[in-house]
Amino acid sequence: MDSSPNSPLAAEPAATPAVSTSEGPLPALRARIAAGLIAADPAQELAAEKLQDLWRRTRGYDPKVEPPDTGGFLGRFFRRKPVEEAPDGTPLGLYLVGEVGRGKSMLMDLFFASADVARKKRLHFHQFMQQAHRRIFEWKKQHGDATDPIPPLADSIVAEAALLCFDEFQVHDIADAMILGRLFEALFARGVVIVATSNTTPDDLFKGKPGRDAFLPFIALIKKRIEVMMLDSARDYRRDRIRGLPTWHVPPDGRAERALDAAFEELTGERHAPSTRLTLLGRAVEIPQAARGVARFDFDDVCGKPLGPADYLAIATHFHTVVLDAIPRLSPDNADKARRFITLIDALYEHRVKLVASAEDVPDRLYQRGENAAMFERTASRLMEMQSQEYLALPHLT
């Protein structure tokens, strides 16, 4: 199965569960609790029960994959079934919604690892949409605008996955909103089951954005084909993890790099993560590593390139934590990088993004000479505050 970057479903690797999941997510969760790997949480147990029910209903699930259509656009159009006529026996999916750090991704990983479905994929939703746009672009380049790219895109997706598990389901981009309704309608018509985690209820997706009225049918479709469940855990386990980590490492040597590696793995469950990109206003912001709402950059990746406030805002709203390697000393000699760094920290601070970094010195001594040294005093103050337990306890603002 193709999982190259050009595949429509190049999957983000899921964390490997420490306990066997062969009997489903609920026994796996209870085994983790019994082994002392995690604490018991009634809200997580309720969600695991719901996922266990879906696990039972999807055992052996394998909807028929139609052969590629050769009859052109009209043939594909008349072959499509509306959602109301989706394959008999298609199980409803599950949309698990709750605040950051409540264990949604962990629960979905337990479900995904145990799911007895021959064709299944788990990936970050933003990654899925990037790949969908890429495939649509390639289709139009090959076939022109006279044919509809959505049915063949859906065909290619269902050929690889009858079960799709999406982490961090969010819709911020108008380009995503424009295709989601038709793409998901086509996937549901082909019998695809979708499980998703999100910080946002379906009714609040794309809220306050221009063009939302045209997005409302997609929300109705989601609520019809995917059961929504709130995960009401009172405890933020992600914040518990980061509050136990040192967040500022001096100097940026091998020891600091290993500390940042360990922090990234602790927060994401992954030693290395794939790259991704954020697309806004026709531009792409490259993220060298991204997983579970955590982005990792070298300083030059994010401050050595011509990025601006809108780019840093996109990073701050998409990621709850940034791991930043090798912040240098700042001065008029690297004024452009210093200015971008100030803008980046302003965006992260305003959105309560958590920062784990290595640097040449403590914040107060990073920028000590030149005309902008006084301006940097506010940034240094914010960097110091961002290391405090009070700041680390604050929720991320998207």
DRENPAMI-780804 format. One record per residue (C-alpha): residue in one letter; chain; x negated, y negated, z. Coordinates in steps of 0.2 Angstrom, whole numbers. Layout:
BEGIN
res;chain;c1;c2;c3
A;A;X;Y;Z
...
This chain:
BEGIN
res;chain;c1;c2;c3
M;A;0;0;0
D;A;-7;-17;-6
S;A;-11;-28;9
S;A;-23;-40;0
P;A;-20;-59;2
N;A;-10;-59;-15
S;A;2;-45;-9
P;A;19;-52;-4
L;A;17;-43;12
A;A;-1;-45;17
A;A;2;-41;36
E;A;-5;-50;51
P;A;-12;-35;61
A;A;-2;-31;77
A;A;-10;-28;93
T;A;-13;-10;97
P;A;-2;-5;112
A;A;-12;3;126
V;A;2;16;129
S;A;10;28;117
T;A;26;22;109
S;A;32;38;101
E;A;48;38;111
G;A;52;20;107
P;A;49;3;114
L;A;58;5;131
P;A;48;20;137
A;A;32;11;131
L;A;36;-4;141
R;A;40;6;157
A;A;24;16;155
R;A;14;0;154
I;A;23;-6;170
A;A;19;10;178
A;A;1;9;173
G;A;-1;-8;180
L;A;-5;-16;163
I;A;10;-28;165
A;A;22;-34;178
A;A;40;-29;178
D;A;52;-42;171
P;A;71;-39;171
A;A;73;-50;155
Q;A;60;-41;146
E;A;68;-24;151
L;A;85;-30;144
A;A;77;-35;127
A;A;67;-18;127
E;A;84;-9;129
K;A;91;-19;114
L;A;76;-15;104
Q;A;77;4;109
D;A;95;4;102
L;A;88;-3;86
W;A;74;10;86
R;A;87;24;87
R;A;97;16;73
T;A;83;14;61
R;A;75;32;64
G;A;72;39;47
Y;A;79;23;38
D;A;74;23;20
P;A;86;14;8
K;A;84;18;-10
V;A;72;7;-20
E;A;79;2;-37
P;A;67;4;-51
P;A;60;-12;-59
D;A;73;-20;-70
T;A;69;-22;-88
G;A;85;-30;-94
G;A;80;-48;-91
F;A;88;-61;-80
L;A;106;-57;-84
G;A;103;-38;-80
R;A;95;-43;-64
F;A;109;-55;-60
F;A;123;-43;-63
R;A;114;-29;-54
R;A;113;-39;-38
K;A;126;-35;-24
P;A;132;-49;-12
V;A;127;-46;6
E;A;145;-40;10
E;A;141;-25;-1
A;A;124;-21;6
P;A;120;-3;7
D;A;131;7;19
G;A;124;10;36
T;A;112;-4;35
P;A;108;-8;54
L;A;109;-26;60
G;A;92;-33;64
L;A;88;-43;80
Y;A;82;-61;82
L;A;74;-62;99
V;A;73;-80;105
G;A;65;-88;120
E;A;52;-100;126
V;A;34;-98;123
G;A;25;-85;133
R;A;39;-74;138
G;A;33;-58;130
K;A;43;-58;114
S;A;28;-54;103
M;A;23;-40;114
L;A;40;-32;114
M;A;41;-33;95
D;A;24;-25;94
L;A;30;-10;104
F;A;46;-9;93
F;A;36;-10;77
A;A;22;3;83
S;A;36;15;87
A;A;48;12;72
D;A;51;28;62
V;A;53;19;46
A;A;42;24;31
R;A;40;6;24
K;A;38;-7;37
K;A;28;-23;39
R;A;24;-35;54
L;A;18;-52;50
H;A;18;-70;55
F;A;33;-79;47
H;A;23;-93;41
Q;A;11;-81;32
F;A;26;-72;24
M;A;33;-89;17
Q;A;16;-94;10
Q;A;15;-77;1
A;A;32;-79;-6
H;A;29;-96;-13
R;A;13;-89;-21
R;A;22;-75;-29
I;A;36;-87;-35
F;A;22;-98;-43
E;A;14;-84;-51
W;A;30;-78;-58
K;A;35;-95;-65
K;A;17;-96;-73
Q;A;20;-80;-82
H;A;38;-81;-86
G;A;43;-99;-86
D;A;57;-107;-78
A;A;70;-98;-88
T;A;70;-83;-77
D;A;75;-82;-59
P;A;60;-76;-48
I;A;70;-72;-32
P;A;77;-55;-37
P;A;60;-48;-43
L;A;52;-55;-27
A;A;65;-46;-17
D;A;62;-30;-26
S;A;43;-31;-23
I;A;46;-34;-5
V;A;58;-20;-2
A;A;47;-8;-11
E;A;34;-11;3
A;A;45;-14;18
A;A;63;-8;23
L;A;59;-15;40
L;A;52;-33;42
C;A;46;-39;59
F;A;42;-58;59
D;A;33;-66;73
E;A;36;-85;76
F;A;51;-88;65
Q;A;51;-106;62
V;A;57;-117;47
H;A;48;-134;46
D;A;45;-136;27
I;A;59;-141;15
A;A;51;-130;2
D;A;54;-115;13
A;A;72;-120;17
M;A;76;-122;-2
I;A;72;-103;-5
L;A;76;-95;11
G;A;95;-92;9
R;A;93;-84;-8
L;A;78;-74;-3
F;A;86;-67;12
E;A;103;-64;4
A;A;93;-53;-9
L;A;84;-44;5
F;A;99;-40;14
A;A;108;-34;-2
R;A;94;-22;-4
G;A;96;-15;14
V;A;81;-23;22
V;A;82;-24;41
I;A;74;-39;49
V;A;67;-41;67
A;A;61;-58;72
T;A;54;-68;87
S;A;57;-87;88
N;A;56;-101;100
T;A;71;-109;92
T;A;89;-103;91
P;A;96;-100;73
D;A;108;-115;76
D;A;93;-126;79
L;A;82;-121;64
F;A;77;-136;53
K;A;87;-147;64
G;A;86;-166;61
K;A;77;-163;44
P;A;83;-170;27
G;A;93;-158;17
R;A;99;-148;32
D;A;117;-147;26
A;A;111;-136;12
F;A;102;-125;24
L;A;117;-121;35
P;A;123;-106;24
F;A;106;-98;28
I;A;110;-100;47
A;A;127;-92;44
L;A;119;-78;35
I;A;106;-75;49
K;A;120;-74;62
K;A;130;-62;52
R;A;116;-50;47
I;A;104;-51;63
E;A;110;-50;81
V;A;103;-65;92
M;A;97;-61;109
M;A;90;-74;122
L;A;75;-68;132
D;A;78;-78;148
S;A;62;-73;157
A;A;58;-87;170
R;A;39;-84;168
D;A;27;-90;155
Y;A;14;-76;153
R;A;4;-86;140
R;A;2;-100;152
D;A;-3;-88;166
R;A;-17;-82;154
I;A;-24;-98;149
R;A;-23;-106;167
G;A;-35;-92;172
L;A;-48;-96;158
P;A;-62;-109;158
T;A;-57;-122;144
W;A;-73;-132;142
H;A;-90;-124;138
V;A;-107;-133;138
P;A;-118;-132;128
P;A;-111;-124;112
D;A;-123;-109;112
G;A;-121;-90;111
R;A;-114;-89;128
A;A;-101;-102;124
E;A;-96;-93;108
R;A;-94;-77;117
A;A;-83;-86;129
L;A;-72;-93;115
D;A;-71;-76;107
A;A;-65;-69;123
A;A;-52;-83;126
F;A;-46;-80;108
E;A;-44;-62;111
E;A;-36;-64;128
L;A;-23;-76;120
T;A;-19;-67;104
G;A;-23;-49;107
E;A;-35;-49;92
R;A;-54;-51;91
H;A;-53;-59;74
A;A;-38;-65;65
P;A;-34;-69;47
S;A;-35;-87;39
T;A;-19;-96;35
R;A;-14;-113;28
L;A;-1;-126;32
T;A;7;-134;17
L;A;14;-152;18
L;A;18;-165;5
G;A;9;-154;-8
R;A;-7;-153;2
A;A;-14;-138;11
V;A;-23;-138;28
E;A;-34;-123;30
I;A;-34;-113;47
P;A;-49;-102;48
Q;A;-41;-90;60
A;A;-23;-90;67
A;A;-13;-78;77
R;A;1;-79;90
G;A;2;-98;89
V;A;-17;-100;92
A;A;-28;-108;79
R;A;-47;-107;79
F;A;-59;-119;70
D;A;-77;-125;70
F;A;-78;-143;73
D;A;-83;-147;55
D;A;-68;-136;49
V;A;-56;-149;57
C;A;-65;-165;58
G;A;-78;-164;44
K;A;-65;-163;31
P;A;-54;-178;25
L;A;-39;-174;36
G;A;-27;-187;42
P;A;-14;-190;56
A;A;0;-180;46
D;A;-12;-165;45
Y;A;-16;-165;64
L;A;2;-167;68
A;A;6;-151;58
I;A;-8;-142;68
A;A;-1;-149;84
T;A;17;-143;80
H;A;13;-126;73
F;A;1;-120;86
H;A;2;-120;105
T;A;-17;-118;108
V;A;-32;-123;98
V;A;-49;-115;101
L;A;-62;-127;94
D;A;-81;-122;92
A;A;-96;-134;93
I;A;-90;-151;96
P;A;-106;-162;93
R;A;-112;-178;101
L;A;-102;-192;93
S;A;-109;-209;88
P;A;-109;-222;73
D;A;-120;-209;64
N;A;-105;-198;62
A;A;-91;-211;64
D;A;-79;-203;52
K;A;-79;-186;61
A;A;-78;-195;78
R;A;-63;-205;71
R;A;-54;-189;65
F;A;-58;-180;82
I;A;-50;-195;91
T;A;-34;-193;80
L;A;-34;-174;83
I;A;-35;-175;101
D;A;-21;-188;102
A;A;-10;-176;92
L;A;-14;-161;103
Y;A;-11;-171;119
E;A;5;-179;113
H;A;12;-161;109
R;A;4;-153;125
V;A;-7;-141;114
K;A;-19;-132;125
L;A;-37;-134;120
V;A;-52;-122;123
A;A;-68;-129;117
S;A;-87;-129;117
A;A;-96;-145;116
E;A;-113;-153;118
D;A;-108;-161;134
V;A;-94;-165;145
P;A;-80;-177;138
D;A;-87;-193;147
R;A;-104;-191;139
L;A;-99;-185;121
Y;A;-98;-203;114
Q;A;-110;-215;124
R;A;-116;-228;111
G;A;-109;-239;97
E;A;-94;-250;94
N;A;-81;-235;96
A;A;-88;-229;113
A;A;-76;-239;122
M;A;-61;-233;112
F;A;-67;-215;115
E;A;-64;-218;134
R;A;-46;-214;132
T;A;-50;-198;122
A;A;-62;-193;136
S;A;-49;-196;149
R;A;-37;-185;139
L;A;-49;-171;137
M;A;-52;-171;155
E;A;-33;-171;159
M;A;-31;-156;146
Q;A;-42;-145;157
S;A;-31;-148;172
Q;A;-20;-135;179
E;A;-5;-147;178
Y;A;-8;-150;160
L;A;-10;-131;156
A;A;7;-128;165
L;A;16;-140;153
P;A;27;-133;139
H;A;21;-135;121
L;A;31;-148;111
T;A;35;-144;93
